[in-house]
């Protein structure tokens, strides 16, 4: 499942997890994995390589047919390159 959150929302969720005792050095299980995913999202936002893949994807595909968000998920492939999350427009 994909969930879009801005930086402020991510920080608030991390704070709520910490206050509830679900984050920090002793955290384990699904809450620790959630904390790790939130940290990863914050790191990815600053990663210039991932931003470059998003920019390149936007240049390669026509706007209106395939949309790439500024914070699209980027997954490195096995070969040189990466998959970039995109939206496909479907007419009614």
C-alpha positions, 0 to 999 in steps of 0.5 A: 500500500502507498500512503502519501505524507508530507514531512510535517505529518511524518514527524508528527507520526514519529513523535506520536509513536515515541510518546506511545512507547512504540519508538526508540531504542527498545522498539521492536516488531511492526512499530520499529519497521514503521519507524524505519520506513518513516526514517527512510522516507525522510532520507529519500526526500533529500537524496539527489540521486532519487530526485534525478531519477524523478526529473528524468522520468518527467522528461521522458513521459508526456504530462497528462498520459503519465504523471510523476509526483515530486515525491514519487517512490523510486526503486533501484532495479537490478541493472543500471537504472530505477523504477519510478512510481507514476500515475496513469490517466484512464478516461471515463 
